[in-house]
Amino acid sequence: MPKAKKSGKRKKFNYSQNRKKLKKQAIKKCNPRIENSQIRNAWDDKKTIARNLQEMGLALDPNRTLPIMKKSLLGADKVTKGPSGIVTKPYVINQLQEEADRPEKDVKTLSTDLIEYAQYMIREHTDDFKAMARDEKNYYQDTPKQIQRKINEYKRCHPEHYSAFINSLAAPQPMVQ
């Protein structure tokens, strides 16, 4: 039987490859960057993932950490618990808890075109969504429900802007003579 063509070929050293750079790339690939700053600062590269997380009080496998109710045939439920380790870095949990307790800001905004569209529809038709759907400025042929959703989104994202707009509509316009 014939041999594979390259099996007898002599190995040659590649002078154009940077071995130091290749080693750094391999190390970087093996140790990915930890995104969370609290965990990254408390991480010890000499310890395993499970040991690091255990010292911080975090779970590697939630199925082993949380108690699981096992049904038995006799009717008595047994609770099994995973191994509990000693938490030597509790400040990590405290920092994560503080970060989670901070209220999240609603940063969603609407485009100026959509705001102008909603204001025009409210100015012309107040609360008649069927008339809004038949309006000639309804270029995208939105249904009454779609227009209602857009107006509600405008109310939710810009409440002070919406209330000022409604107050300006309620105020009588001065007559110019």
Secondary structure, DSSP 8 states (H G I E B T S, - for coil): ----TTTTS-----TTS-HHHHHHHHHHHHS-----HHHHHH--TTS-HHHHHHHHT--S-HHHHS-EEE--TTS--EEE-------S-HHHHHHHHHHHHS---------HHHHHHHHHHHHHHTT-HHHHHHSTT-TT---HHHHHHHHHHHHHH-HHHHHHHHHHHHS------
